[in-house]
Amino acid sequence: MRKTLTVVVFVLITVVSKAQVYIQTTLPTVGLVQKNQLWNLVLVNGTTTAMEGKLDLILRDRQSGMELLTATTSRFTLAKGSLSVNVSNLNPIQYNYMAMDAGSSFNGLLPVGAYIACYSFTKLAGEKQEQLAEECVPFDIEPLSPPMLIFPVDSSELEAIPGQFTWTPPTPAGMINRLRYEILITEIMPGQKADEAMQSNMNFYNRADVTNNFMTYPASLPAFEKEKWYGWQIVAKDDKNYAGKSEVWVFKIKRESELEKIIKGTPYIKMKTDAPELGIAPNGILKLSYFNRGTDSTAKITLSDLSNGEEHSRQVFVTQKIIPGENQLQINLKKVISLSEESTYKAEIISSSGERNSILFRIKFFEEK
């Protein structure tokens, strides 16, 4: 009985002793954290006398439990009552890096991740050391801004399949050591919201380990069905760890109208230096082919209505960017000239060297269905 009582008393003394010092951290639960901020602490000495001691820190990956670093402060005096400490009054601090880069990026912001920081206060009295307090706090590091989508624009109705998806990186980029992206594209069923479709539906397309903030979508990949809505999202990762995700944006490919098919099927009229070809401009869409033999970067196109003869024709000018060699130009004439199916029109380009190339064309109106 006496032996049992002695053990109980010893345990109570130990508990009371350990409760004499408290550690309070000021780390945010979620946000950006610098290495120096790990030492922003409040220590409370519940005894009536000051004591000498040191602080130890173990920083772990909360998902794997792996130790990332350990650190030990210099010896300092903990007076009775509360004491706010930081890196400046705890220096010099000795760090030991196990599974974390000790380079310049870490000296600023901690990398993105899920962490748990465990602190302990050890009382020092000569050669004797006694741990009086321990406190562990979980916290998450997330980018200030997740990836932001650029193209295809949200709710866009596209004329053609998007050749490239683009987005901005999360910021600040320096806190992510090995930035990788995963692109997710899913079909949205009628009545579904975009977020719901992204979570519930099977991916229409998925690609991980994208290193650039763009992805080319080649024709060999699954084709998007016209008039169907699709949602897309970017997930940023630091190596294999989650680092943030974008919003879900939606887009669809519009079905081609009969008029669009007619315009697409109309051949380009080739401009010549003599004996100009005669073609049609369906609903005022003029498609012409011009070979630039010089180094001109722009072409001034003269449009003339020949109804009253060329010498009395009213002229309108349109400027187009061109490159050396073959140029296929498409001009919406409705924006620049009055159109009639009864008239014959002329388009002419005079190069900087004085070479003249021209075509003749007539207007043909088709009903839009």
C-alpha positions, 0 to 999 in steps of 0.5 A: 500500500505504501509503495503504491502511494509513493508511485502516485505521489511521484506521478503527481509531482511530475505532472505538476512540474510539467505544468509549470511552463506553457508554450503558446504558438502564433502560427496561422492555421492556413497561410504563408509562413516564413522560417523565422515565424516558427519562433514567434512564441509566448512562454508562460512560467507558472513558478515563482522563480526564473529559470534557464532553459532552451527550446527544441523544435521538430518540424514534420510532414503531417501526411507522411510523419517524416521529420523535415528538420530539427532545431535547438535554440541557445540558452536563455532566461525564462522569468516568471510570468509570460515572455514573448520570444522570436528568432532575434532573442533566441539566436543562435539557433542550430538547424538540422535539415533532414528532408527539406531543402536548406537553400535560399527558397526555404530561408524565405517562405516555407514550401507548400505542404501540410506540417506539424511543429512540435516544441519542447522547453527544457530546463537547464540547471548545471548538468541537469536537464528537465523537459517541462513543456511540450506543444504540437501545432498543425498548420498548412502552407498554401499559395497566396493565389491558386492557378488562374485560368486564361483560355478558353474563357469561362462560358465561351462559345468557340468557333473551333476546338481550342488548340491550347489551354492556358493559365497563370501559375500560383503565386508566389511561385518561389514557395513551390520547389517542383511545380507541376500541373494536372489538367482536368476536362469533363463533360457537363450533363444537362442540369449539372453545375460545373463543380458538381460535374468535375467531382462526379463525372468521369474525366473526358481528358486528364493529364498530369505532370504538365510543367508549363502553364499551357497545354496544346490540345492536338487533333489526335486527342478525343474530339469535343462534341459540338454544342456540348458544355465542358468544364476544365480545371487546373490542379497545381502540385509541389512535386506530388503534394497538393498546392492549390487548384483553379476555379472550374470554367466552362466552354463549348464548341458551336455547331457550324451553320449552313452559311458558315459551311458555305463560306468555309467551302468558298475558294480563295480568289487568287490575285494576279498582275494581269487578267484578274480572276472573277469570284464570289464573296458569299454574304460579303465575306471576301477570301483572297490569296495574295503572294507577297514577293517583297518584304512588306508587312502590311497591304493596302487593299483598294476596293472599288464598285465598278457599276459606273465604270472604273474611272467613276468608281468609289474607292474604299481602303482596307489595311491587312497585315501580311507576311512574305510569300503566300497570304490568305486574307479574309475580309468582312466587306459589310463593315467597309462598303455598301454591297449589291448583288447587281454590282461587280467589284474590284480588289487591288493591292499595290506593293511598295515596289509598285507591283499591282495585283487584283481580282474581280468579285460579285456578292452572293447573299445566302439565307442564314439558317 
